[in-house]
Amino acid sequence: MSSKRKTIFKMIACTIYASVIVGIISFLFTVNHNEKHPRSFIV
């Protein structure tokens, strides 16, 4: 039972970790894009 719970927790942690990385990368990409093209701030 505890091993099953551990696996579920690991999957949730990996999902959160991946989503955070994707969010940071997309945020940095958007900031760089907006700095190069200020007029396209609102997509």
For each residue, the residues with C-beta under 8 A, 3 or more apart:
1: 4 5
2: 5 6
3: 6 7
4: 1 7 8
5: 1 2 8 9
6: 2 3 9 10
7: 3 4 10 11
8: 4 5 11 12
9: 5 6 12 13
10: 6 7 13 14
11: 7 8 14 15
12: 8 9 15 16
13: 9 10 16 17
14: 10 11 17 18
15: 11 12 18 19
16: 12 13 19 20
17: 13 14 20 21
18: 14 15 21 22
19: 15 16 22 23
20: 16 17 23 24
21: 17 18 24 25
22: 18 19 25 26
23: 19 20 26 27
24: 20 21 27 28
25: 21 22 28 29
26: 22 23 29 30
27: 23 24 30 31
28: 24 25 31 32
29: 25 26 32 33
30: 26 27 33 34
31: 27 28 34 35
32: 28 29 35 36
33: 29 30 36 37 40
34: 30 31 37 38 40 41
35: 31 32 38
36: 32 33
37: 33 34 40
38: 34 35 41
39:
40: 33 34 37 43
41: 34 38
42:
43: 40
